[in-house]
């Protein structure tokens, strides 16, 4: 940031962005609140086939997805939306949604406006050792430690608050 707290232009390659493993996903931070003065974040994700995110609501952030490779089904207020490479899906704040990966793998860009949710990912995952899907043997984080970390994140970035709901819409 410059002295007026105005975001500066920047460039980051997915091979250079901070990468994390967690929840069966490779997360690569392309833009964080630090980079954008909290305006937005952008994460590249590599996911394997199956449920990717359970039903949840971001009360204070809009979320978008751009499918780079693969196929996914989004469930927005329980209505399915099929998305293939080149598809853009927008989910306004306060909207119940979930999604699954239909192809063997998928690669997508995921943005949040305003930024903050990316710190939830960083607080509950581990640094990736390589730019691949995480090993199946990677343990899930300790629930109590994760909850404490999430509390700290949402204090600093209120838009990171996410309400997870029961079940997975199909």
C-alpha positions in Angstrom: 0.0 0.0 0.0 1.1 3.5 -0.6 0.8 6.4 1.9 -2.9 7.0 0.9 -3.7 3.4 1.6 -4.5 2.9 -2.0 -3.9 -0.6 -3.5 -0.9 -0.7 -5.8 -0.7 -2.7 -9.0 0.9 -6.1 -8.6 1.5 -9.3 -10.4 1.7 -12.8 -9.0 2.1 -16.1 -10.9 0.3 -19.2 -9.5 3.8 -20.8 -9.3 4.8 -18.0 -6.9 1.7 -17.5 -4.8 1.5 -18.8 -1.2 0.1 -22.3 -1.5 -1.7 -24.4 1.1 -3.1 -27.9 1.5 -6.3 -28.6 3.3 -9.7 -30.2 3.0 -8.4 -32.2 0.0 -7.7 -28.9 -1.9 -4.6 -27.1 -3.1 -5.2 -23.4 -2.4 -2.9 -20.8 -4.1 -3.3 -17.2 -2.8 -3.1 -14.9 -5.8 -4.5 -11.7 -4.1 -5.2 -11.2 -0.4 -6.5 -8.4 1.7 -2.9 -7.3 2.2 -2.5 -6.8 -1.6 -5.9 -5.1 -2.2 -6.5 -3.0 0.9 -9.2 -5.5 1.8 -11.2 -4.8 -1.4 -11.1 -8.4 -2.7 -9.2 -11.7 -2.7 -8.5 -14.2 -5.4 -7.6 -17.9 -4.9 -6.7 -20.5 -7.4 -7.9 -24.0 -6.4 -7.2 -27.5 -7.5 -9.8 -30.0 -6.4 -10.6 -33.6 -6.9 -13.9 -35.2 -7.7 -16.6 -35.2 -5.1 -18.1 -32.8 -2.6 -16.0 -29.7 -2.4 -17.8 -27.4 0.0 -20.8 -28.2 2.3 -23.8 -25.8 2.4 -22.7 -22.5 3.8 -23.5 -18.8 3.8 -21.0 -15.9 3.6 -23.0 -13.2 5.3 -20.7 -10.3 4.4 -18.9 -11.3 1.2 -19.9 -11.9 -2.4 -18.2 -15.0 -3.9 -17.4 -15.9 -7.5 -16.0 -18.9 -9.3 -14.4 -19.1 -12.7 -13.8 -22.6 -13.9 -10.4 -22.9 -15.6 -10.5 -26.7 -16.1 -13.0 -29.5 -15.3 -16.7 -29.5 -14.4 -18.6 -28.7 -11.2 -22.2 -28.4 -10.0 -23.0 -25.5 -7.7 -26.1 -25.7 -5.5 -27.4 -22.2 -5.0 -30.3 -22.1 -2.6 -30.5 -25.8 -3.4 -30.9 -25.2 -7.2 -28.2 -26.9 -9.3 -26.0 -24.9 -11.6 -23.8 -26.9 -13.9 -20.4 -25.2 -14.7 -17.7 -26.3 -17.2 -14.4 -24.7 -18.2 -15.1 -21.1 -19.1 -18.1 -20.8 -16.8 -18.5 -17.9 -14.3 -20.7 -18.4 -11.2 -21.6 -15.5 -8.9 -23.0 -16.0 -5.5 -24.2 -12.9 -3.6 -23.5 -12.5 0.1 -26.2 -14.1 2.3 -26.9 -16.8 -0.2 -26.9 -20.5 0.8 -24.6 -22.5 -1.5 -22.5 -25.6 -1.8 -20.6 -27.3 -4.7 -19.1 -30.5 -5.9 -16.6 -31.4 -8.5 -18.0 -33.6 -11.3 -14.8 -34.3 -13.3 -11.8 -36.2 -12.1 -10.2 -32.8 -11.1 -11.0 -29.2 -11.5 -9.1 -26.0 -11.4 -10.8 -22.7 -10.7 -10.4 -19.1 -9.5 -12.4 -18.2 -6.4 -12.9 -14.6 -5.4 -14.3 -12.8 -2.4 -15.5 -9.2 -2.1 -14.5 -7.9 0.3 -11.4 -9.9 1.2 -10.9 -11.9 4.4 -12.0 -15.4 3.8 -8.6 -16.3 2.4 -7.2 -15.9 6.0 -9.7 -18.6 7.1 -8.0 -21.0 4.6 -4.5 -19.9 5.7 -5.4 -20.4 9.4 -6.8 -23.9 9.0 -4.5 -25.5 6.4 -0.8 -26.3 6.1 1.8 -24.9 3.6 1.8 -27.1 0.4 5.0 -28.9 -0.3 4.3 -28.9 -4.0 1.6 -27.6 -6.5 -0.4 -30.8 -6.5 -3.5 -32.1 -4.7 -2.6 -32.8 -1.0 -1.7 -36.3 0.0 -4.6 -38.4 1.1 -2.8 -39.0 4.4 -2.8 -35.3 5.3 -4.7 -35.1 8.6 -7.6 -32.7 9.2 -6.6 -29.8 11.5 -7.5 -29.9 15.2 -11.0 -28.6 15.6 -10.4 -26.6 18.7 -7.3 -25.0 17.3 -9.2 -24.3 14.0 -12.0 -22.6 15.9 -9.6 -20.4 17.9 -7.8 -19.4 14.6 -11.2 -18.7 12.9 -12.2 -16.5 15.8 -9.0 -14.4 15.4 -9.5 -14.2 11.6 -13.1 -13.0 11.9 -12.2 -10.3 14.5 -9.7 -8.8 12.0 -11.7 -9.6 8.8 -15.5 -9.7 9.6 -16.2 -10.7 5.9 -14.5 -14.0 6.6 -17.4 -15.1 8.8 -19.0 -18.2 7.3 -22.1 -20.1 8.6 -21.8 -23.8 7.8 -25.2 -25.6 7.5 -26.1 -29.2 7.8 -26.0 -31.7 4.9 -25.0 -31.5 1.3 -27.6 -30.6 -1.3 -27.9 -32.9 -4.3 
